[in-house]
Amino acid sequence: MTPLPFLRLLPFVTALATALPGQDWTDDQLVNECKGFQSMSLTTQIEQVGALLQAQAQAFTAIVARIHGDHREYRLKVDRLLEELCDPSWRVRENAERTLVEVGGRARIVIQQRRDDYEVLEQHIRCGRILEALDAKGTEQ
């Protein structure tokens, strides 16, 4: 077999390999690639912006996660607050209920599930009150 047919395919293989998108960055990789922002030099910071613009396709999801936050942490906070509704201390239960009313609009489904599948009767009652307060606040929040 002569190498000539393979050489004819080489430009197509190279074009295909360069057209493949790169793998998205992780949060750690984003932090490592953005060390220039910690510099006090404006030139270094502008160069850092240029480097991020060149890698915007790979860095996009990591940047969005940094800006909007990690929803897993939010979910853990909501779960912790729901568990605190069963706490022996009245003050802890009251603070958890008040906090869930403030941030619970986005966690309405989880609160409804906990109301229906409760561990302690007070948790069921407090989840019901939280849902009533969320309904009173409206759907905007």
Secondary structure, 3 states (H helix, E strand, C coil): CCCHHHHHHHHHHHHHHHHCCCCCCCHHHHHHHCHHHHCCCHHHHHHHHHHHHHCHHHHHHHHHHHHHCCHHHHHHHHHHHHHHCCCCCHHHHHHHHHHHHHHHHHHHHHHHHHHHCCCCHHHHHHHHHHHHHHHHHCCCC
